Structures are given as C-alpha cells and as structure tokens.
Amino acid sequence: MSTPVLPFDGPPNSNDDSQSRVLANRPVPQELAIIPSVSPSPQASPKPKEYDPRTDIAVWAVRGGGKPEPLNWKLFLEGLGLVTMAGIDNVLAYLTFFTVRAFHGRLYNIVDLHLTLLPGIDIVLLGFALLGTFAFIMMVVLVECFKLPVFHELMNFRLFFSGMPCGIICAILLYYSERTQWAPFATVAGVLCTTFVWCLHMRLRYGKTLNVVSKISLDISWFVALLIVASLSVLYATDQLKVLTKSDEIGCPYAPNERMPVFALPLQRWYCAPWDEDEPMMISRPPVNTKPVQLSCSDSFIAAFGISIEPHAIECPVGCLRTFSPSQGTNVVGCGVYSVDSPICVAAIHAGALTDTGGQAVIYGRVGVSHFQRCSRNSVTSVDRFITQSGGGVSVTQPSSGGGSSPFLASGGRRLAVTVPTVLDPLGKQVPQAFHFNNDEYTHEFVWLKKYEKVAADNTGYAAGVQDGKPWTQIEATVSLRFAGIELEDEKVRLGNSAPQQLFVQPRPGQVFDAKPAECQIRESGVVCTGAGAAVVQLDFCRKEVKECPNK
C-alpha cells in the first residue's frame, strides 16, 4: 500500500484541491518502523584510495618503491648528516662574505685589486647565502612542525638555488686569490662535498625507482663533484693553483701586502703607505750615515754636506748658544726651513731639534724656497732672505753629473747616489738649496694616499692609459705628498710602473716633449708641481724589487 509523503519545501496551500486530497488520505501514524539497511551494490561502492607517497612523513626513507620504513635512529642520523653538511657550506659562504667585506677600502696587492674590480660580488654572495638559510628555516617549519613530506624538495632547492651559486661565486674568488685567503677555497670544497654526498645518497636510496636518465645524471654529478674537490685540494695543498689561474703570466706576485708600496722617485726609496682619507702618513727618512757626523757650532750645511737632499745624522757640542755671534756673519737664515749657509747646530736649537746641551739629531737636505722667513725661537732670532717671487713658475732640472754634487761620502766610502734636482726661477737663476729638521707642521715630510677609483671609460668603452694584461692600470689614485721640499697636492697617479714623466728638465723654446713637463711653482714651503704625479711618485705592488709592506 503506497503512503503519500508530505514534501518539506513549505506548508500546504489551502487553495490547492489536490494537496487537500493528499492530506486527507494520509494515515494516522501508528509506530516507528525500523527499516533494515540495504548493502549497496558493487557498482555504487567508492574506489579504494590509492597510496600517495606525498602524504607520508617518512617518504624520503622508502627503499625500492616499497612501503616506507619506520623512522629510526639510522634514518634520523642519515638526515641529520645531510642537513649538517649543507649547513656547513652555508656557514662557510657567510665567512667568505665577511672576508670579502674586509677588503673594502683596501688596495695593497693583486688580490685586493681583483676584488676592487668585482664590485658587488660580496652582496650577491650574501643574497644566495641568505636564500640557503631560508631553506633551512622552511625545513624546520614545514617538515618538523607541519609534518609535510617536503624534505627532499627543500634540500634540492637549497642545493640548486643557494649552494651551487655560492660555490660558483667562491670559485671566482678562489681564482683571483689563490692561497692568500682560505675562506673561498673552504666554501668551494664544502659545496662540492655536499653535492657529492647528496647525489650519492639519492642514487643509492632511489636507484630502483629512477629512470635511466636520472641514474646517469646522478652518477655523473657525484663523480664530477668528487673529482673536482680532490683535484682542487691537491692543487691548494701544493700551492699549484697557478696552473689554473695562470697568475705568472701577468707578472704580479701575490704578495701579502698590508699597505701600498710607494716609490719616491727623487729619493729612490720605497715606503709603505695606507689609504686614508682623513690624515697623511708622516715619514722619517733614515740617515745615510750610521755614525753621526761630529760638527762644530759654526759648521754650515753646505760646508759639511755640500748639495744634498739626503738626511744626515749629526752630533753637536755643548754651549753653541754661548759662542753664537750673529754679528760675525753666522746668522741663522729662515724659520723651520733654513738656508744651507746657516750654522747647523744653532739652527737645530732654533728649530727645537736640540738644546744648548748638544746631542744628536737628523738633518734633512731639500730644495729651496721662495723666501726664508724671520722668527724668534728658543733664544735665537733668525733673519729673513728673499729669493724669488712666491707663486712664480720654476723649472726643475737634473745636473749633468749622475751622482749629485755632494762631497759627503756615505757609509762604506760610496758617494751619495741620489741625484740632486736644481730649481731655476723664470730668469734662469738657481734657487739655493735648504735644509730642515722634519719637526715642524709645515716641514713634516708625508705621503697621503687619499683615495682610489677605477678609470672611467669613454663612449667607446676605452679608458686612456689602461694596458692590456695589466688590470692595475685601471686604477687611479689621488695623492698628496711632501719630501725633500717637493710637494704634490691631490695629484692623479695611475697604479703601476708607468712611463716616466719628464720632471727634471729645463724647457727650451721650440722644444717638443713626448709628455708635457710638470708645471712647478715655488712657495715658502717648497716647490709645488702640478701634473707631476708620475714624475715624483709611483704606486706599484707588482715590481720584483718591492718588499712586503707590513701593517706598520
């Protein structure tokens, strides 16, 4: 018997006769009937859910495509070892970054130069290292906290997008630094070892489920990584990386300089100077004689040493002030800078280098000045002497005699080898030599390497003066200095042993020069030359005769 059922889509409509009839025929409910459940037909049953390895936490431990192995200490240590190796090369990448950052503001050897010519490489290295650290953080969050089976995916991501790029960057740094820095080599070796272990791990654990191409790729990867790290380790240990870098061909040794080698051409002497924008490096030239020359109170510089720009050790007697008599023509001429006919010992007392008790000091020969000034110091009043107009142009010439004109013999009986320049005023009159004691602010001898920068190229991409195979010629330094009375003020000097500029020359009418001679002016402090950087000083860390420049 059919039983009409009231629909659940709303109350009945009283105006609908058919609905009224249905309601009228509805029987009175009697009791709750229990209807037995009917088994669904085989056609209606859902398909059994297939095993999805991506839902398994321990999927990375599956062997041969079978059921996953339960996580045990062996598998835990295996995964921990893989992560540890990856973490080590990530830490080494940071160490290399800080190593490269330490080279900022340095330019003391060929390694510093290469890093200077690779601007921003440290920032790129830091970016890839941070990407690797981000992958480790995601391992903790996704694998450990959310139990997602993405261990292999994150490890592959870190290797391809962090480890390998860091290894390539550090390989470039290793190519340019060789054995001078250990961090780039350690990072390259760490990345190669991680690559070797990871590829071998994947090959052994999933060998039965991989296709032929994947197997061959993994075998080639771990073998090549092992071969490279073994070869680099042997070359590094035996100091034979030059076989790959060909560093001998550029003729610049990998000297561990901590300062820039500076060659003072007029003095024929090397100095080690730092780059410093704030203050100069004071220099103190050693005297040419080891045993001080015994002087009397009346001995003048010209009488004792002749024409010389060398420093000399002297020893003065006691009581020169008592015997000093300006009325007898033994005047001290100058203030800080003295004429060569001044008595040395009295001038030393005037300058504050000695007292009336005598003693030892070092006196510095130098070129002259436009005006020897008058001043009173330490119970001595000097006199002034006008030489030529201050600021006027002068020419600096080289005497025909190769060894200068000093009668003074250095230790061992040899004559002084430093050629003494001669300064001529516009009328061709010689400006007399002078001397000082290197203890006044305006007579202190110094070298000031203010800054360096890469030479800008023109529209064609060519930079004038840059020599092929000599990358240091791309760097131009701003230099100020003073020694032997010759001064440079913010002169541009190209690094390297450039062609010598003609400074010691007297221009003649109609004379043609290969390089324009320096334009020099004479002042009360000395001779200041413009455009004479290459004629006065050279900055070169590649010369064979350069010794290592230490920190101090």
C-alpha positions in Angstrom: 0.0 0.0 0.0 1.5 3.3 -1.0 1.9 6.1 1.5 1.8 9.7 0.4 4.6 11.7 1.9 4.3 15.4 2.7 7.1 17.4 0.9 9.4 19.5 3.0 9.5 22.5 0.8 6.8 24.5 2.6 3.3 24.4 4.2 0.4 23.2 2.1 -1.6 25.6 0.0 -5.2 25.7 1.2 -6.4 26.7 -2.3 -4.9 23.6 -3.9 -7.6 20.9 -4.0 -5.1 18.2 -5.0 -3.0 18.9 -2.0 -6.1 18.8 0.3 -7.0 15.4 -1.0 -3.5 14.1 -0.4 -3.5 15.3 3.2 -6.9 13.8 3.7 -5.8 10.4 2.6 -2.7 10.4 4.9 -3.0 7.7 7.5 -2.6 8.3 11.2 0.9 7.4 12.3 1.0 4.3 14.4 4.6 3.4 15.3 8.2 3.9 14.2 9.2 1.3 11.7 12.8 0.1 11.6 14.0 -0.4 8.1 16.9 -2.7 7.7 19.9 -1.3 5.9 20.5 -2.5 2.4 24.0 -3.2 1.3 25.0 -1.0 -1.7 25.5 -2.7 -4.9 29.1 -3.3 -6.1 28.6 -0.8 -8.8 27.9 2.0 -6.3 30.8 1.3 -3.9 33.6 4.0 -4.0 37.1 3.1 -5.3 39.7 2.3 -2.6 42.1 5.3 -2.1 45.5 4.6 -3.6 48.7 5.1 -1.6 50.1 8.6 -2.1 53.8 8.8 -1.1 53.5 12.6 -0.7 51.2 12.1 2.3 53.8 10.0 4.1 56.1 11.8 6.5 58.9 9.2 6.0 58.6 9.1 2.2 62.3 10.0 2.0 63.1 6.7 3.7 61.3 4.5 1.2 63.5 1.9 -0.4 62.8 0.5 -3.9 59.3 1.9 -4.1 58.0 -0.3 -1.3 56.4 0.6 2.0 58.1 3.4 4.0 60.5 2.3 6.6 59.6 3.4 10.1 61.7 6.3 11.3 64.6 5.0 13.4 67.9 6.3 14.7 69.7 5.3 11.5 67.4 7.3 9.3 67.4 10.2 11.7 71.2 10.3 11.7 71.3 10.0 8.0 69.0 13.0 7.5 70.9 14.9 10.2 74.2 14.3 8.5 72.9 15.6 5.2 71.5 18.7 6.8 74.7 19.3 8.7 76.9 19.1 5.6 74.6 21.6 3.8 74.7 23.8 6.9 78.5 23.8 7.0 78.8 25.1 3.4 76.2 27.7 4.1 78.2 28.9 7.1 81.3 29.0 5.0 79.6 31.2 2.5 78.9 33.7 5.2 82.6 33.6 6.3 83.6 34.2 2.7 81.3 37.2 2.6 82.9 38.7 5.7 86.3 38.0 4.2 85.5 39.9 1.1 83.9 42.7 3.1 87.2 43.1 4.9 88.8 44.1 1.6 86.6 47.2 1.2 88.8 50.3 1.2 92.0 48.2 0.7 94.2 48.2 -2.4 97.6 46.8 -1.4 98.1 43.8 -3.6 96.8 42.0 -6.7 94.1 40.2 -4.7 92.8 43.5 -3.4 92.8 44.8 -7.0 90.8 41.8 -8.3 88.2 42.3 -5.6 88.1 46.0 -6.3 87.3 45.2 -10.0 84.5 42.9 -8.9 82.1 45.4 -7.2 79.1 43.9 -5.5 80.2 40.3 -5.6 80.0 40.2 -1.8 76.4 41.4 -1.8 75.4 38.7 -4.4 77.1 36.1 -2.3 75.3 37.2 0.8 71.9 37.0 -1.1 72.4 33.4 -2.1 73.7 32.5 1.4 70.5 34.0 2.9 68.4 32.0 0.5 70.1 28.8 1.8 69.3 29.8 5.4 65.7 30.5 4.4 65.5 26.9 3.1 66.7 25.5 6.4 64.1 27.6 8.2 61.4 26.2 6.0 62.6 22.7 6.7 62.0 23.3 10.4 58.6 24.9 9.8 57.2 22.6 7.2 58.9 19.2 8.0 59.2 19.3 11.7 56.2 21.5 12.7 53.6 20.8 10.0 54.9 17.2 9.2 54.9 17.9 5.4 56.9 15.5 3.3 59.0 18.1 1.6 62.4 17.3 2.9 63.9 16.3 -0.5 62.3 19.3 -2.3 63.8 21.8 0.2 67.2 20.2 0.1 67.2 20.2 -3.7 66.0 23.9 -3.7 68.9 24.8 -1.3 71.5 23.0 -3.4 70.4 24.4 -6.7 69.5 28.0 -5.7 71.9 28.6 -2.9 74.7 26.1 -2.5 75.8 25.9 -6.2 75.6 29.7 -6.8 77.6 30.3 -3.6 80.1 27.7 -4.8 80.4 29.4 -8.3 81.0 32.9 -6.7 83.6 31.5 -4.3 85.3 29.7 -7.2 85.7 33.1 -8.9 87.1 34.5 -5.7 89.5 31.5 -5.4 90.6 32.0 -8.9 91.7 35.6 -8.1 93.0 35.0 -4.5 94.6 31.5 -4.8 96.1 30.7 -1.3 96.0 34.2 0.1 92.6 33.6 1.6 91.3 30.3 2.9 87.5 31.0 3.1 86.8 30.9 -0.7 88.5 27.5 -1.0 86.8 26.1 2.0 83.4 27.2 0.7 84.0 25.7 -2.7 85.2 22.4 -1.1 82.2 22.4 1.2 79.7 22.8 -1.6 81.3 20.1 -3.7 81.3 17.7 -0.8 77.7 18.4 -0.1 76.9 17.8 -3.8 78.8 14.6 -3.8 77.1 13.2 -0.7 73.6 14.3 -1.7 73.8 12.9 -5.3 75.3 9.6 -4.0 72.5 9.4 -1.4 69.8 9.9 -3.9 71.3 7.4 -6.3 71.6 4.6 -3.7 68.3 5.2 -1.9 66.1 5.6 -5.0 68.2 3.6 -7.5 65.4 1.0 -8.1 62.7 3.6 -8.9 64.7 6.1 -11.0 64.8 6.0 -14.8 68.0 5.6 -16.7 68.5 9.3 -17.4 68.1 10.2 -13.7 70.6 7.4 -12.7 73.2 8.6 -15.2 72.7 12.2 -14.2 73.2 11.4 -10.5 76.3 9.2 -11.2 77.9 11.9 -13.3 77.1 14.6 -10.7 78.6 12.8 -7.7 81.7 11.6 -9.7 82.4 15.1 -11.1 82.0 16.7 -7.7 84.4 14.2 -6.1 86.9 14.6 -8.9 86.9 18.4 -8.7 87.2 18.6 -4.9 90.0 16.1 -4.9 91.9 18.0 -7.6 91.4 21.4 -6.0 92.5 20.1 -2.7 95.8 18.7 -4.1 96.5 22.0 -6.0 95.7 24.1 -3.0 97.8 22.0 -0.6 100.8 22.0 -3.0 100.4 25.7 -3.9 99.9 24.9 -7.5 96.6 26.8 -8.2 98.7 29.0 -10.5 98.4 26.1 -13.0 94.7 27.0 -13.4 94.9 30.8 -12.7 97.9 31.5 -14.9 98.8 34.2 -12.5 102.5 34.1 -13.5 101.6 35.5 -16.9 100.5 38.9 -15.6 103.8 39.4 -13.9 102.4 40.4 -10.5 103.2 38.3 -7.4 100.6 37.5 -4.8 102.4 39.5 -2.1 100.6 39.7 1.2 101.0 43.5 1.4 99.1 45.3 4.2 100.0 48.7 2.8 100.6 50.2 -0.6 104.2 50.2 -1.8 105.1 53.8 -2.8 108.3 54.6 -4.6 109.6 58.2 -4.2 111.4 58.9 -7.4 113.6 61.9 -6.3 114.6 59.9 -3.2 114.9 56.5 -4.9 113.2 55.0 -1.9 110.2 52.8 -1.2 107.6 53.5 1.5 104.5 51.6 2.7 101.5 53.9 3.0 97.9 53.2 3.9 94.8 54.5 2.1 93.4 57.1 4.4 91.0 60.0 3.5 91.4 61.6 6.9 95.1 62.1 7.6 98.5 61.6 5.9 101.2 59.2 6.9 104.3 61.0 8.2 107.6 59.6 7.0 111.0 59.8 8.6 113.8 59.0 6.2 116.7 57.2 7.8 120.0 59.0 7.6 122.6 57.8 5.1 125.3 57.6 7.7 125.1 55.2 10.6 127.6 57.1 12.7 126.7 60.8 13.4 128.9 63.4 11.9 130.7 65.5 14.6 130.0 69.2 14.0 131.3 72.4 15.4 129.0 75.2 16.4 129.8 77.1 13.3 129.6 74.4 10.7 127.1 75.1 8.0 125.2 72.6 5.9 127.0 73.5 2.6 130.3 73.1 4.3 129.5 69.7 5.9 127.4 68.0 3.2 127.5 70.1 0.1 124.5 70.0 -2.2 122.4 67.1 -0.9 118.8 66.2 -0.3 119.7 63.2 1.8 119.1 63.0 5.6 122.2 63.0 7.7 122.9 62.1 11.3 124.7 64.8 13.2 126.1 65.4 16.7 126.5 68.9 18.1 128.7 70.1 21.0 127.5 71.8 24.2 127.2 75.6 24.5 126.6 76.6 20.9 124.3 79.5 22.1 127.2 81.0 24.1 129.5 81.1 21.1 126.8 82.1 18.6 127.6 85.6 17.3 125.2 86.9 14.6 127.3 90.0 14.2 130.1 87.9 12.8 128.0 86.8 9.8 127.0 83.4 11.1 123.3 84.2 11.1 120.6 81.6 11.1 118.6 82.3 7.9 115.0 81.0 7.8 112.3 79.7 10.2 111.8 75.9 10.1 113.4 75.8 6.6 116.9 77.2 6.7 119.5 78.2 4.0 122.4 76.0 3.5 124.9 78.6 4.8 123.3 78.7 8.3 125.1 77.1 11.2 123.6 73.7 11.6 123.8 73.3 15.4 122.4 76.8 16.2 119.6 76.1 13.6 118.8 72.8 15.4 118.4 74.8 18.7 116.2 77.3 16.9 114.1 74.6 15.4 113.7 72.8 18.7 115.5 69.6 17.5 118.3 70.2 20.1 119.0 72.2 23.1 122.2 74.1 24.2 123.4 70.9 25.8 124.1 69.5 22.4 123.3 66.0 21.3 122.3 64.0 18.2 119.7 64.9 15.6 118.9 64.2 11.9 119.1 67.0 9.4 117.3 66.8 6.0 118.6 68.3 2.8 115.9 69.6 0.4 115.2 72.0 -2.4 114.9 75.7 -1.6 112.0 78.1 -1.0 111.0 81.5 -2.3 111.5 83.3 0.9 113.4 82.4 4.1 111.3 83.9 6.9 112.5 85.5 10.1 111.3 84.4 13.6 112.4 84.1 17.2 112.5 80.7 18.8 114.4 79.1 21.7 116.5 82.2 22.5 117.6 82.5 18.8 116.4 85.1 16.4 116.8 84.3 12.7 116.9 86.6 9.7 115.0 86.5 6.5 116.1 86.3 2.9 114.2 86.9 -0.2 115.0 84.6 -3.1 112.2 85.0 -5.7 108.6 85.8 -6.1 106.4 83.3 -4.2 104.0 81.5 -6.6 106.2 82.1 -9.6 106.8 79.4 -12.1 110.1 77.5 -11.8 111.7 74.6 -13.7 113.3 71.6 -12.1 116.4 70.4 -13.8 118.8 67.5 -13.4 122.5 68.2 -13.2 124.7 66.5 -15.8 126.7 64.7 -13.2 124.9 61.5 -12.3 125.6 61.3 -8.6 124.9 64.8 -7.5 127.5 67.2 -6.3 127.8 66.4 -2.6 131.3 65.9 -1.2 129.8 63.8 1.6 130.5 60.1 1.5 128.0 57.6 2.8 129.0 54.7 5.0 131.3 52.4 3.1 133.0 55.3 1.3 130.5 55.4 -1.6 129.3 58.7 -2.9 125.6 59.6 -2.5 123.6 58.1 -5.4 120.5 60.3 -5.2 120.6 62.9 -7.9 120.0 66.4 -6.5 117.5 68.4 -8.5 118.2 72.1 -9.3 115.4 74.6 -9.2 115.6 77.6 -11.6 113.5 80.7 -11.4 111.9 82.2 -14.6 115.1 84.2 -15.2 117.2 81.0 -15.1 118.7 81.9 -11.8 119.2 78.9 -9.4 117.2 78.8 -6.3 119.6 77.8 -3.5 119.2 74.5 -1.6 117.9 74.4 2.0 117.6 72.1 5.0 115.1 71.4 7.8 114.7 69.1 10.8 111.3 67.5 9.9 109.8 68.5 13.2 107.5 71.4 12.2 104.0 71.0 10.9 104.7 72.8 7.6 108.0 71.0 7.1 106.9 67.4 8.0 107.5 65.0 5.2 104.5 62.8 4.4 102.7 60.6 1.9 98.9 60.8 1.7 97.1 58.3 -0.3 93.7 59.8 -0.2 91.5 57.6 -2.4 91.5 55.4 -5.5 88.9 54.9 -8.2 88.5 53.0 -11.4 89.3 55.0 -14.5 86.1 55.9 -16.4 85.8 54.7 -19.9 84.7 56.9 -22.8 81.7 56.2 -25.1 83.6 53.6 -27.0 84.4 51.7 -23.7 88.0 52.5 -23.9 89.9 54.1 -20.9 93.1 56.0 -21.8 96.2 54.6 -20.3 94.8 51.2 -19.5 97.2 48.5 -20.7 96.2 45.0 -21.7 97.1 42.3 -19.3 97.8 44.9 -16.5 94.5 45.3 -14.6 96.1 47.6 -12.1 96.4 50.3 -14.8 92.6 50.7 -14.5 93.0 52.3 -11.0 93.9 55.9 -10.5 94.9 57.3 -7.1 94.7 60.7 -5.6 98.0 61.5 -3.9 99.4 64.4 -1.8 102.9 64.3 -0.5 105.9 66.3 0.6 109.5 65.2 0.7 112.8 67.0 0.1 110.9 70.2 -0.4 108.9 68.8 -3.4 105.2 68.8 -3.0 102.1 67.3 -4.7 98.6 68.4 -4.0 95.8 66.0 -4.9 97.6 64.7 -8.0 96.2 61.8 -10.0 98.6 58.9 -10.3 97.9 55.7 -12.2 98.9 52.5 -10.5 101.9 50.6 -11.9 105.3 51.4 -13.3 104.1 53.9 -15.9 106.3 55.6 -18.4 108.4 58.2 -16.5 107.2 61.7 -16.8 109.7 64.5 -17.6 110.1 66.5 -14.4 113.8 67.1 -14.2 114.0 69.1 -17.4 114.5 72.7 -18.4 112.2 73.6 -21.2 113.8 75.4 -24.1 112.0 77.5 -26.8 110.6 75.2 -29.5 111.4 72.0 -27.6 108.9 69.2 -28.1 108.3 66.6 -25.4 106.8 63.2 -25.5 104.9 64.0 -22.3 104.2 67.5 -21.1 106.7 68.5 -18.4 105.4 69.3 -15.0 104.4 72.8 -14.2 106.0 73.8 -10.9 105.7 76.8 -8.7 107.9 77.9 -5.8 106.4 78.8 -2.5 107.6 79.5 1.0 107.2 75.8 1.9 109.0 74.4 -1.2 108.3 73.5 -4.9 104.8 72.5 -5.7 104.3 70.7 -9.0 101.1 70.3 -10.9 100.6 67.4 -13.3 103.8 65.8 -12.0 102.4 62.8 -10.1 104.1 60.1 -12.3 107.4 62.1 -12.2 107.6 62.2 -8.4 105.9 59.0 -7.1 104.9 55.6 -8.3 102.3 53.2 -6.7 103.2 49.7 -7.7 102.8 46.4 -5.8 103.9 44.3 -8.8 107.6 45.3 -9.0 110.0 42.5 -8.3 112.2 44.7 -6.1 109.2 45.6 -3.9 109.4 44.0 -0.4 106.3 43.1 1.5 104.6 46.1 3.2 103.6 45.1 6.7 100.9 46.7 8.9 103.4 49.2 10.4 
